[in-house]
Amino acid sequence: MTEVATLSENWRFRRPVGTRWRLGAAVVGAFACLPIAALVTIASQGSEGLWPHMFTHVLPSALHQTLILLVGVGLVVAVIGTTTAWLVSAYDFPGRSILDWALLLPLAVPTYIVAYAYLDILHPVGAVQGLIRDVLGYQSPREFRLPDIRSIWACILLLGLVLYPYVYLTTRAMFLTQAANVVEVSRTLGTDQRAVFFRVALPLARPAIAIGLSLALMETLNDIGASEFLGVKTLTVSIYTTWVTRNDLPAAAQIALAMLVIVVLLILLERYSRRNQRYAAGAQRPRALVPTPLRGLPGFAACLFCLVPVLLGFVAPAAYLLVEAFGRYQFAGISPRIWSEIVNTVSISALATAFILGCGCFLACSQRSQPGRVTSVAARASTLGYAVPGTVLALGLLVPIGLFDRSVARVSADLFGSSVGLVLLGSGTALILAYTARFMGIATGGMEAGMARIPASLDQAARMLGQTQAGVFRTVHLPLTRPALVSAGLLVFVDCMKELPATLLLRPLNFETLATHLYGEAARGTYEEASVAALLIVAIGILPVIVLSKVGRTRSREASLAATPSSELDSQPSR
């Protein structure tokens, strides 16, 4: 009876702690929904004469080009990402060990940098077209020139070459962890390699392909630099120009909500298309897929297919930036402001990453320790930001942040006789909040996936030993989810560093990052000035991508060893 009374007292004592966890999760989830709520409020103010003008001159072209861009980029990233993931997972060919991680390198290159680089590489008076004319015997661009790269088809190809790693990353993980016996059984039944891919592996990997494809399409909708450089007037570009050129915030908010409806419809359509599909695990223990050796011409073809996206999506633009940056350094040295821009970029991205990981860990831990409607809705709400383009999100945050700054300035003037200025917008805190609202879903999803592998019995044992919920997270969850936390942190840092639309709209005055510096120089056509900033973005971004690929290989190896029966391990010779 004494033990029962003690447990009852502990339960009564701990109930308010659970309430605080749920309340905190609700606050974080409400913050994630704040931009959308603010957009609705702004859009309800109306804009005189907007929609007749939009329906006549803006929306038909913008909507048409946006839909073509989404369909085209979706096809490119799905084909490249899925095929390369299957090749490096199911086959062993020359160069596979290098291409396995090299296929992730385009993640380090923002879309606007690739567009900026290829605009100069394929310029009519550039090196490539000049070399072709020399070989063919032409004297001037009037006699021979390649098709203009400023087109929607070039934009589709370039965005696809940069965004395919989203599909590659998720699909490769699925191929490496799905049951190999399913593939082996299909082979023993006489199914050839091509049929195994289309009839077995591809249907099993469809959820992973859908996740990667949705991320790539979100990034396509979020893009503003590459689309504008290549002359494609998407809805995102229309929002930016409506706000900046027309100075019409309600109009921009209304277009943003219309684009948000398109995003939601894309997600619902994909989920509806696989509503009747179910995936079941076999009774046998899953094993890693054993690669089939490919030699001769098939091995060369597989290597070439995997190598081309790396060359076009990373090597070519990175080499161009390196040459241009070196030429700029020889001619005029490095501008002193580059160093301050490096500090601004790294510091704001690091602060935002730390804050985002803290919010993601809190939501994931709240959902695990206090399961229920509140924590579940809060966790799902945190993923809304990644579905919202940066321009839309910045518009949604601008009004509440501006209202807060004006209120603080008014109170400061009344109490102390002087204004403190723009607290959030002027200090860069608005940027951190925008990054948090946009990328919180990455941290929450990564931590949820990591915690899903931890048995609940470990939590219960730690609580019985007197640990609080925070202590359980510190002593149990954090050590066991460190690989997932590192992976999520690296992705968040790279995305924060590359984010352009929200940074352009919410940065403090005279606060330049490498992304905004590059955008400004490229918009003015001074590519040689922008090359140093672009190269630095790639150099800083490539380090987290390499670490991410190593973490992924380590986790795959551990999963493979964990899935191997102990008898097989004992039978292997010692080394």
Order of alpha helices (4+ residues) and beta strands (2+ residues): alpha-alpha-alpha-beta-alpha-alpha-alpha-alpha-alpha-alpha-alpha-alpha-alpha-alpha-beta-alpha-alpha-alpha-alpha-alpha-alpha-alpha-alpha-alpha-alpha-alpha-alpha-alpha-alpha
